Amino acid sequence: MPTTTTTPTRCPACAGELVLLDAVTQAWCPACLWNLDVYDPALSPWRGTTVVGRWGFRRGLEVDRATQQDLLADPDARPTGTSPGEAWLLAVSVALGLLGVAAVGYLVWLVVASGLPPGVRLALAIPAVLVLLLVKPSIGRLPRHGVIAERDAPQLHRLVREVADAAGTPVPDVICADFGINAGVARLGWRQRSVLVIGIPLWVMLSRPARLALLAHELGHLANGDPLRVRRTLLARTFGARAVAATGGRNPWRRAIHSTESLAVEGGAGVVLFGMIVHGIVALVNVAGATAQLLVDSVAMPDSRRAEYRADLVARRVAGSAAFLRSSETVVVADRIWQDLWHLAPRIDAEQLEAMAAEAQQRLAPEVPLARQVSRRTTDLWSTHPGEDQRMRLIEALPQVDGALGVDDIRWPEVDAELAPWRRTAHNVLLGTRDRF
């Protein structure tokens, strides 16, 4: 006799109403969090196989819990020494650097002292050239566009200086505007100058105290030396990803099959066999690169997540607990706010973006708790950032503080006036995006 199964609607732990986003997701209880910390293929990042994805999700939760316990025990501790993961990545980076030097020496020998025919030299040089492309140093380029000069925005630069002083780090060398929903810091160029990137869409969504928390978080990375640690281990962090990109990206076997089928239509058996060999080798290199990148990220991401938590603690100390939590609440619904602004863009001007974003956030406020919880399922071991819910829980577990830095209400309109041209550009980006649909 056939039987039917139904998804329970009540939590077996507290009898509360369960949440089910759609038919393929796992239900959980938003009240007591029953069944929240389970691997959900519909929400977790896809890592090639379910087995790998499930392990990465569980391992990510373990890393987050251990990191939070350490930081709760001593939230004011500064990072010291080199972690085992960083030491391993540094050793791999040195080995790859030596491999690049050996490839250069090999090419010099081919050209100067080998005595081989030119055609043979060219064939023998190809592997070394490929190695150099994979291990070439990347110093990054200073942005050419979007730089916010101090003469154009003195109050913004003054604000960043004050946040840097409170965070305990030198002032960034360059402040740059970006038009993604993001923010960041990096060290770029031959002189490794520090660059603070402010995403204007995120900036207009944030309340003024939350903007302070955003700046404090990013400058907290500089205070903790995170960009420099990433730079020292960059060869190890990017080698596998470069190999994957150079061999066509994801789904290498699917591409190999499609390419072979095309050759079968156009050429003879010899051409098909040769194509199968070439595409098979490319696919194997692709898989090897993806596997290497997965292993490297398994080592690198715990340190990356710890760096995010430490930067959050700097934001709490500088801007206050409430400001940080407010900024995180905005981040979890930022995509929805931007979508609302996209619909409104033809009917508003640039000066109305902040007011409309505030209205959208107020309307979405009831959805924030659920969006927080969903973020726990959308991150795993290989995610560069912990879920917003995990980050907020760390700050909520600590005593509430007001923050070491306050900004007069009189100064904020001056900062807003300096960023008016960038708001207009952000509005144009919204309109331009609309034009593409």
C-alpha positions in Angstrom: 0.0 0.0 0.0 1.6 3.3 -1.0 2.4 5.8 1.8 2.9 9.5 1.8 5.2 11.6 3.9 4.7 15.2 4.9 7.1 17.7 6.2 6.4 18.5 9.9 5.2 22.0 10.5 5.9 22.1 14.3 9.3 22.0 15.9 9.8 18.7 17.8 12.0 20.6 20.4 9.8 23.6 21.3 6.6 23.1 19.2 7.2 26.4 17.4 6.3 27.0 13.8 9.0 25.7 11.4 10.3 27.7 8.4 10.6 26.1 5.0 11.9 28.5 2.3 10.8 26.2 -0.6 10.1 22.6 -1.4 13.8 21.6 -1.6 15.2 23.2 1.5 15.5 21.8 4.9 13.0 23.1 7.5 14.2 24.6 10.8 12.8 26.4 13.8 13.6 30.1 14.0 12.7 30.2 17.7 15.1 27.5 19.1 17.2 27.0 15.9 16.4 23.3 15.8 17.8 21.8 12.6 19.3 25.1 11.5 22.9 23.9 11.5 22.4 21.1 8.9 23.9 20.9 5.4 21.3 22.1 2.9 22.4 21.6 -0.8 19.8 24.1 -1.9 21.5 26.9 0.1 25.1 25.9 0.7 27.8 26.7 -1.9 28.3 23.9 -4.5 31.7 22.3 -4.1 31.6 19.6 -6.8 30.1 16.8 -4.8 27.6 16.5 -1.9 30.1 14.6 0.2 32.7 17.4 -0.1 30.0 20.1 0.5 28.6 18.4 3.6 32.1 18.0 5.1 33.0 21.6 4.3 29.8 22.9 5.9 30.3 20.9 9.1 34.0 21.9 9.3 33.1 25.5 8.8 30.7 25.4 11.7 33.4 23.8 13.9 35.9 26.5 12.9 33.4 29.3 13.7 32.6 27.8 17.1 36.3 27.3 18.0 37.2 30.8 16.8 34.3 32.4 18.7 35.3 30.6 21.9 38.9 31.8 21.6 37.8 35.4 20.9 35.2 35.5 23.7 37.9 34.5 26.2 40.1 37.4 25.2 38.4 39.8 22.7 41.0 42.5 23.1 44.0 40.3 22.2 45.9 41.3 19.1 47.0 38.7 16.6 50.5 37.4 17.4 52.9 35.2 15.6 52.3 33.1 12.5 49.5 30.5 12.6 50.2 26.9 11.4 48.0 27.5 8.3 49.9 30.7 7.4 53.2 28.9 7.9 52.1 26.1 5.5 50.9 28.6 2.9 54.1 30.6 3.2 56.2 27.4 2.6 54.1 26.5 -0.4 54.5 30.1 -1.8 58.2 29.9 -1.4 58.3 26.6 -3.2 56.2 28.0 -6.0 58.5 31.0 -6.2 61.5 28.8 -6.5 59.8 26.8 -9.2 59.3 30.1 -11.1 63.0 30.9 -10.7 63.9 27.4 -12.0 61.6 28.0 -15.0 63.3 31.2 -15.8 66.7 29.5 -15.6 65.6 26.7 -17.8 64.3 29.2 -20.4 67.7 31.0 -20.3 69.5 27.7 -20.8 67.2 26.9 -23.8 68.0 30.2 -25.5 71.7 30.6 -24.7 73.3 27.2 -24.1 71.2 24.4 -25.3 72.3 24.2 -29.0 69.0 22.7 -30.0 67.1 23.5 -33.2 64.8 26.5 -32.8 61.6 24.4 -33.3 62.7 22.0 -30.5 63.5 24.9 -28.2 60.1 26.4 -28.8 58.4 23.1 -28.0 60.5 22.6 -24.9 59.9 26.1 -23.7 56.1 25.8 -23.6 55.9 23.9 -20.2 58.2 26.5 -18.6 56.2 29.4 -20.0 53.0 27.8 -18.6 54.6 27.5 -15.2 55.6 31.1 -15.2 52.1 32.2 -16.1 50.8 30.2 -13.1 53.4 31.5 -10.6 54.0 35.0 -11.8 53.9 37.5 -8.9 50.8 39.6 -8.6 51.4 43.0 -6.9 48.1 44.5 -8.0 47.5 47.9 -9.5 46.5 51.0 -7.8 43.0 52.1 -9.0 43.0 54.6 -11.8 39.3 55.5 -11.4 37.3 56.2 -8.4 40.0 57.7 -6.3 38.6 60.2 -3.7 41.3 62.8 -3.3 41.6 64.7 0.0 41.2 68.0 -1.8 37.8 66.9 -3.0 36.6 65.3 0.3 38.5 66.7 3.2 35.8 65.8 5.8 35.8 62.2 4.6 39.5 61.9 4.9 39.4 63.5 8.3 36.8 60.9 9.3 38.9 58.1 8.0 41.9 59.5 9.9 40.0 59.5 13.1 38.8 56.0 12.6 42.3 54.8 11.8 43.7 56.5 15.0 41.0 54.8 17.1 41.7 51.4 15.4 45.4 51.8 15.9 46.6 51.8 12.3 48.2 54.3 9.9 45.8 56.2 7.6 45.2 54.4 4.3 47.3 55.9 1.4 44.4 55.9 -1.0 40.6 56.1 -0.6 38.7 54.7 -3.5 35.0 54.6 -4.4 33.5 51.4 -5.9 30.0 50.7 -7.2 29.5 47.2 -5.8 27.7 46.3 -2.6 31.0 45.9 -0.8 33.9 47.5 1.0 37.5 46.4 1.5 41.2 47.1 2.1 44.2 45.9 0.2 47.9 46.6 -0.4 48.6 47.3 -4.1 51.4 48.4 -6.4 55.2 48.0 -6.2 55.2 50.2 -3.0 52.4 48.1 -1.5 50.3 51.2 -0.7 47.2 50.6 1.5 43.9 51.2 -0.3 40.5 51.6 1.4 37.6 50.8 -1.0 34.2 52.2 -0.1 31.2 50.7 -2.0 28.9 53.6 -2.6 25.8 51.4 -2.9 26.5 49.9 0.6 27.4 53.4 2.0 24.0 54.9 1.0 22.2 52.0 2.6 23.9 52.3 6.0 22.9 54.6 8.7 25.6 57.1 9.9 26.7 55.1 13.0 26.7 51.9 10.8 29.0 53.7 8.3 31.4 54.3 11.2 31.3 50.6 12.0 32.0 49.8 8.3 35.1 52.0 8.2 36.3 50.6 11.5 35.9 47.0 10.3 37.9 47.6 7.2 40.6 49.6 8.9 40.7 46.9 11.6 42.0 44.6 8.9 44.9 47.0 8.4 45.5 47.2 12.2 45.7 43.4 12.4 48.0 43.2 9.4 45.6 41.0 7.3 46.4 42.4 3.8 50.1 41.9 4.4 49.6 38.3 5.5 47.5 37.6 2.4 50.2 39.2 0.2 52.9 37.0 1.6 51.0 33.8 0.8 49.4 34.9 -2.4 51.2 32.5 -4.7 49.8 29.5 -2.7 46.4 31.1 -2.6 46.1 31.7 -6.3 48.1 28.9 -8.0 45.1 26.4 -8.3 42.6 29.1 -9.3 44.9 30.3 -12.0 45.2 26.7 -13.3 41.5 26.3 -13.4 41.0 29.7 -15.1 43.7 28.9 -17.7 42.0 25.6 -18.6 38.5 27.0 -19.1 37.0 27.2 -15.6 34.3 24.9 -14.2 32.9 21.7 -15.9 36.1 20.6 -17.7 34.8 17.1 -18.6 31.6 18.5 -20.1 33.7 20.9 -22.3 36.0 18.0 -23.3 33.0 15.9 -24.4 31.4 18.7 -26.4 34.7 19.6 -28.1 35.3 16.0 -29.0 31.8 15.8 -30.5 32.5 18.9 -32.6 35.7 17.3 -33.9 33.8 14.1 -34.7 31.5 16.1 -37.0 34.3 18.1 -38.7 37.3 15.7 -38.8 38.4 12.1 -39.2 39.3 9.4 -36.6 42.8 10.7 -36.2 41.7 14.2 -35.5 39.1 12.9 -33.0 41.7 10.8 -31.2 44.2 13.7 -31.0 41.4 16.0 -29.8 40.4 13.5 -27.1 44.0 13.4 -25.8 44.4 17.1 -25.8 41.1 17.9 -24.1 41.6 15.0 -21.7 44.9 16.4 -20.6 43.4 19.9 -20.2 40.6 18.5 -18.1 43.0 16.6 -15.9 45.0 19.8 -15.3 41.8 21.6 -14.5 40.7 19.0 -12.0 44.2 19.0 -10.4 44.1 22.8 -10.1 40.6 22.7 -8.6 41.7 20.1 -6.1 44.8 22.0 -5.2 42.8 25.2 -4.7 40.3 23.3 -2.5 43.2 22.0 -0.3 44.8 25.4 -0.1 41.5 27.1 0.8 40.9 24.5 3.5 44.1 25.7 5.1 43.7 29.4 4.3 40.0 30.1 5.1 40.1 29.4 8.9 42.6 32.2 9.2 40.6 34.4 6.9 37.4 33.9 9.0 39.4 34.6 12.2 40.6 37.9 10.5 36.9 38.9 9.9 36.0 38.2 13.5 38.9 40.2 14.7 38.0 43.1 12.4 34.5 42.9 13.8 35.9 43.3 17.3 37.7 46.4 16.2 34.5 47.8 14.7 32.7 47.1 18.1 35.5 48.9 20.0 35.6 51.9 17.7 31.9 52.4 16.7 30.1 50.5 19.4 28.1 47.3 19.5 24.8 48.8 18.3 26.4 50.4 15.3 28.1 47.1 14.2 24.9 45.1 14.6 23.0 47.8 12.6 25.5 47.5 9.8 25.2 43.7 9.8 21.4 43.9 9.6 21.8 46.1 6.6 24.2 43.7 4.9 21.9 40.7 5.2 19.1 42.5 3.2 21.4 44.7 1.1 20.6 42.9 -2.1 16.9 43.3 -1.5 17.4 47.0 -0.8 19.3 47.5 -4.0 16.6 45.7 -5.9 14.1 48.1 -4.5 16.3 51.1 -5.5 16.6 49.6 -9.0 12.8 49.7 -9.4 12.7 53.3 -8.0 15.6 54.7 -9.9 13.7 56.2 -12.8 11.4 58.1 -10.4 14.0 59.5 -8.0 17.2 61.5 -8.2 20.5 60.7 -6.6 19.9 62.8 -3.5 16.9 60.6 -2.6 18.8 57.3 -2.7 19.6 57.3 1.1 16.0 58.2 2.1 14.6 55.5 -0.2 17.2 52.9 1.1 16.2 53.7 4.7 12.5 53.2 3.8 13.3 49.9 2.1 15.3 48.7 5.1 12.5 49.7 7.5 10.1 47.7 5.4 12.4 44.7 5.3 13.1 44.8 9.1 10.7 41.9 9.9 12.7 39.7 7.5 16.1 40.4 9.1 16.0 37.7 11.7 15.2 35.0 9.1 17.8 36.4 6.7 20.4 36.2 9.5 19.6 32.5 10.1 19.8 31.7 6.4 23.3 33.1 6.3 24.4 30.2 8.5 23.5 27.8 5.7 25.0 29.8 2.9 28.6 29.7 4.1 31.1 26.8 4.6 34.7 26.2 5.3 35.8 27.7 1.9 33.8 30.9 2.3 36.1 33.9 2.9 33.7 35.4 5.4 31.6 33.8 8.2 27.8 34.1 7.9 26.4 37.4 9.2 24.5 35.5 11.9 27.7 34.0 13.3 29.4 37.4 13.3 26.5 39.1 15.0 26.3 36.4 17.7 29.9 37.0 18.6 29.3 40.7 19.2 26.0 40.0 21.0 27.7 37.6 23.3 30.1 40.3 24.5 29.1 43.2 26.8 27.5 46.1 24.9 29.8 49.1 24.4 29.2 52.6 23.1 32.4 52.9 21.0 35.5 55.0 21.4 34.7 57.4 18.6 31.8 59.7 18.1 31.1 62.0 15.1 29.1 65.2 15.5 25.8 65.3 13.5 27.0 68.5 11.9 29.9 66.8 10.2 27.9 64.1 8.4 26.1 66.4 6.0 29.5 67.7 5.0 30.7 64.2 4.2 27.5 63.6 2.3 28.0 66.7 0.3 31.5 65.6 -0.6 30.2 62.2 -1.8 27.3 63.7 -3.9 29.1 63.1 -7.2 29.6 59.4 -6.3 25.9 59.1 -5.4 25.0 60.5 -8.8 27.2 57.9 -10.4 25.6 55.2 -8.3 22.2 56.4 -9.5 23.4 56.3 -13.1 24.7 52.7 -12.5 21.2 51.8 -11.4 19.7 53.3 -14.5 22.3 51.7 -16.7 21.6 48.3 -15.2 18.0 48.8 -16.0 18.8 49.6 -19.6 20.4 46.2 -20.0 17.2 44.3 -19.2 
